[in-house]
C-alpha cells in the first residue's frame, strides 16, 4: 500500500516537473524571439546606422533658442578660469 502511494507520488512529481520544464522552455524561446525581432526592427529602422567620424560630436535634439539654462541660486558660484602659462 505504501509502495504504491510512493510510486504514484513519484510519478506525479516526475510528470509535473517534466511539464514545467517543457512549458518554461517554450515561454523563454518565445520571449527570446520577440526580443530578437524587436532588436532587429530597431536596428533596421536606422537607430544604430548613423556613421560618424571618430571624435565628431552629434547632438540629437538641440536646446530651444532663447532659453537659458535653469540653475538654482544655491548651486554654487561661477568661477572664471583663465589659462596660466608656466615659466620655464
JOHU-V437649 format. One record per residue. BURIAL is 1 if it has 9 or more other ideal C-beta (glycine too) atoms within 8 Angstrom, else 0. D_FIRST is the distance of its C-alpha to the first C-alpha in Angstrom with 1 decimal. Layout:
# JOHU-V437649
burial	d_first
BURIAL	D_FIRST
BURIAL	D_FIRST
This chain:
# JOHU-V437649
burial	d_first
0	0.0
0	3.8
0	5.5
0	5.3
0	6.4
0	8.8
0	10.0
0	10.8
0	12.5
0	14.3
0	15.5
0	16.7
0	18.4
0	20.0
0	21.3
0	22.7
0	24.4
0	25.9
0	27.2
0	28.7
0	30.4
0	31.8
0	33.0
0	34.6
0	36.4
0	37.8
0	39.0
0	40.6
0	42.4
0	43.8
0	45.0
0	46.6
0	48.4
0	49.6
0	51.0
0	52.6
0	54.3
0	55.5
0	56.9
0	58.6
0	60.1
1	61.5
1	62.8
0	64.5
0	66.0
0	68.3
0	66.8
0	66.7
0	69.5
0	72.5
0	74.5
0	76.5
0	78.8
0	77.7
0	79.0
0	79.6
0	78.7
0	77.2
0	76.9
0	74.7
0	76.0
0	79.3
0	80.1
0	82.2
0	85.9
0	87.6
0	84.5
0	84.7
0	81.9
0	80.3
0	80.3
0	80.0
0	82.9
0	81.0
0	79.6
0	82.3
0	85.8
0	87.1
0	88.5
0	90.9
0	90.5
0	93.4
0	93.5
0	95.4
0	96.8
0	96.6
0	99.9
0	100.0
